[in-house]
């Protein structure tokens, strides 16, 4: 299974996590095991989990309905496609 490094910046400066690809496993699943993350719907509808992607690439299991700006991602419905850096 592919795995990618997740480096956190901002309030969580310096924390590094490892995402291991599993079916139906989202970035939010990995984040919430180690850091407090805001979320509500887990489906990309509300945008509550929105974070800034500083570096790297993510893919979406389903297209999010919530508005996201360039450089923002919704961890509840995406997964890393490379090592990534997030601003939390």
C-alpha positions in Angstrom: 0.0 0.0 0.0 1.3 3.5 -0.8 2.1 5.8 2.0 2.8 9.5 2.2 4.3 11.8 4.8 2.0 14.6 6.2 3.9 17.6 7.7 1.8 20.1 9.7 2.5 23.8 10.1 0.8 26.6 12.0 -0.6 25.7 15.5 0.6 22.1 14.9 4.1 23.1 13.8 6.5 20.3 13.2 4.1 17.3 13.7 4.7 14.6 11.1 2.2 11.9 10.3 2.1 9.0 7.9 -0.9 8.4 5.6 -1.3 4.7 4.5 -3.7 4.3 1.6 -6.7 2.1 2.4 -10.0 1.9 0.7 -12.4 4.6 1.9 -9.7 6.1 4.1 -9.5 9.9 4.0 -6.9 12.4 5.1 -9.3 13.3 7.9 -9.1 9.7 9.3 -5.4 10.1 9.6 -5.4 13.6 11.0 -8.0 12.9 13.7 -5.9 10.1 15.2 -3.2 12.6 16.3 -4.5 16.2 16.2 -7.8 18.0 16.9 -9.5 18.7 13.5 -12.8 20.5 13.0 -15.3 18.6 11.0 -19.0 18.0 10.7 -20.3 16.2 7.6 -17.4 14.0 6.5 -18.8 14.2 3.0 -17.5 17.5 1.6 -20.8 19.4 2.0 -20.1 21.8 4.8 -16.5 22.9 4.5 -15.9 22.8 8.3 -12.7 20.8 7.9 -11.2 23.2 5.3 -7.4 23.6 5.6 -4.6 25.1 3.5 -2.4 22.8 1.4 1.1 24.4 1.4 2.8 21.7 -0.7 1.9 18.4 -2.4 -1.1 17.0 -4.2 -4.4 15.5 -3.1 -7.1 13.6 -4.9 -10.8 13.5 -4.0 -12.9 10.3 -3.6 -16.0 12.4 -4.3 -16.2 15.9 -5.7 -16.7 18.3 -2.7 -19.9 20.4 -2.7 -18.5 23.0 -0.3 -16.6 25.9 -1.8 -12.9 25.7 -1.6 -10.4 28.3 -2.8 -7.2 27.6 -4.6 -4.7 26.1 -2.1 -7.5 24.8 0.2 -8.5 21.2 0.7 -11.3 19.3 2.5 -9.6 16.4 4.4 -13.0 14.7 5.0 -13.1 13.6 1.3 -9.6 13.7 0.0 -6.4 11.6 0.2 -2.7 12.5 -0.4 -1.3 11.6 -3.8 2.2 12.7 -2.7 3.9 13.9 0.5 2.0 16.9 1.7 2.3 19.9 4.0 -0.7 21.4 5.7 -1.3 24.7 7.6 -3.6 23.9 10.5 
